[in-house]
Amino acid sequence: MLAIIHFLTTIFGLAFFEIITIIDNAVVNAHVLKTLPEKYRKIFLVWGILFAVFIVRGLLPFIIVKIANPSLNFVQAFTVAFSSNKEILEYVEKSKPVLLLDGGVYLFLVFLGWLFL
């Protein structure tokens, strides 16, 4: 029962975080896009979406896990997300402080950007 509560809390927390960052990103994009010519708006949207979705949200977490655990190779860092191996789960737990710190620093910088805008 505790595992289900932990799982649901994690899913809710991640969904909440994504909703907040998506709204923040939409506000920033709208602010930037209103000052650009039409040609550059399209470039901004296409490359911005590709970079944000595939690089930042897709690859960056695996790169952070790899950096936090130098003994893992890139294939192992990628398979961590899809494995239930106890040894690999230990690597994820070892990476947890780095991942949380990175997320906290990001949110703090977003707050400072908003505060001093």
C-alpha positions as CSV (number, residue, x, y, z in Angstrom):
1,M,0.0,0.0,0.0
2,L,2.8,2.4,0.9
3,A,4.4,1.7,-2.5
4,I,1.2,2.7,-4.3
5,I,1.0,5.9,-2.3
6,H,4.7,6.7,-3.1
7,F,4.1,5.9,-6.8
8,L,1.0,8.1,-7.0
9,T,2.7,10.9,-5.1
10,T,5.6,10.8,-7.6
11,I,3.3,10.8,-10.6
12,F,1.3,13.7,-9.2
13,G,4.5,15.6,-8.4
14,L,5.9,15.1,-11.8
15,A,2.7,16.1,-13.5
16,F,2.4,19.2,-11.4
17,F,6.0,20.2,-12.1
18,E,5.4,19.7,-15.9
19,I,2.2,21.7,-15.8
20,I,4.0,24.6,-14.1
21,T,7.0,24.5,-16.4
22,I,4.8,24.3,-19.5
23,I,2.8,27.3,-18.5
24,D,6.0,29.3,-17.6
25,N,7.5,28.2,-21.0
26,A,4.4,29.3,-22.9
27,V,4.4,32.7,-21.2
28,V,8.1,33.2,-22.1
29,N,7.7,32.0,-25.6
30,A,4.7,34.2,-26.2
31,H,6.6,37.2,-24.9
32,V,9.6,36.4,-27.2
33,L,7.5,35.5,-30.2
34,K,5.5,38.7,-30.3
35,T,8.7,40.7,-31.1
36,L,9.9,38.4,-33.9
37,P,9.2,38.5,-37.6
38,E,7.1,35.7,-39.0
39,K,10.1,33.8,-40.5
40,Y,11.9,33.7,-37.2
41,R,8.8,32.7,-35.3
42,K,8.6,29.5,-37.3
43,I,12.3,28.8,-36.7
44,F,11.9,29.5,-33.0
45,L,8.9,27.3,-32.6
46,V,10.3,24.3,-34.6
47,W,13.8,24.3,-33.2
48,G,12.6,25.3,-29.7
49,I,10.2,22.5,-29.5
50,L,12.7,20.0,-30.9
51,F,15.4,21.1,-28.4
52,A,13.0,21.4,-25.4
53,V,11.2,18.1,-25.9
54,F,13.9,15.8,-27.2
55,I,17.2,17.2,-25.8
56,V,16.2,18.8,-22.5
57,R,13.4,16.5,-21.4
58,G,14.5,13.4,-23.3
59,L,18.3,13.2,-23.0
60,L,19.3,15.5,-20.2
61,P,18.1,13.2,-17.4
62,F,20.1,10.3,-18.7
63,I,23.2,12.5,-19.1
64,I,22.8,13.7,-15.5
65,V,22.5,10.1,-14.3
66,K,25.7,9.2,-16.3
67,I,27.6,12.2,-14.9
68,A,26.4,11.4,-11.3
69,N,27.5,7.7,-11.8
70,P,30.8,7.6,-13.7
71,S,31.0,3.8,-13.5
72,L,27.9,3.5,-15.7
73,N,28.3,3.7,-19.5
74,F,25.7,5.6,-21.6
75,V,23.7,2.4,-22.5
76,Q,23.4,1.5,-18.8
77,A,22.4,5.1,-18.0
78,F,19.7,4.8,-20.6
79,T,18.5,1.4,-19.5
80,V,18.2,2.5,-15.9
81,A,14.8,4.0,-16.7
82,F,13.5,0.7,-18.1
83,S,15.0,-1.8,-15.6
84,S,14.1,-3.2,-12.3
85,N,17.5,-4.6,-11.5
86,K,18.4,-3.9,-7.9
87,E,22.0,-2.9,-8.8
88,I,20.8,-0.3,-11.3
89,L,18.3,1.0,-8.9
90,E,21.1,1.8,-6.4
91,Y,22.7,4.0,-9.1
92,V,19.5,5.9,-9.5
93,E,19.2,6.4,-5.7
94,K,22.8,7.6,-5.8
95,S,21.8,10.1,-8.4
96,K,18.8,11.4,-6.6
97,P,20.5,14.3,-4.7
98,V,22.0,15.5,-8.0
99,L,18.8,15.3,-9.9
100,L,16.8,17.1,-7.1
101,L,19.5,19.8,-6.8
102,D,19.4,20.4,-10.5
103,G,15.7,20.7,-10.5
104,G,15.7,23.0,-7.5
105,V,18.4,25.3,-9.0
106,Y,16.4,25.4,-12.2
107,L,13.2,26.5,-10.4
108,F,15.2,29.0,-8.3
109,L,16.6,30.5,-11.5
110,V,13.1,30.7,-13.0
111,F,11.9,32.5,-9.9
112,L,14.8,35.0,-10.0
113,G,14.1,35.6,-13.7
114,W,10.5,36.3,-12.9
115,L,11.4,38.5,-9.9
116,F,13.9,40.7,-11.7
117,L,12.0,40.9,-15.0
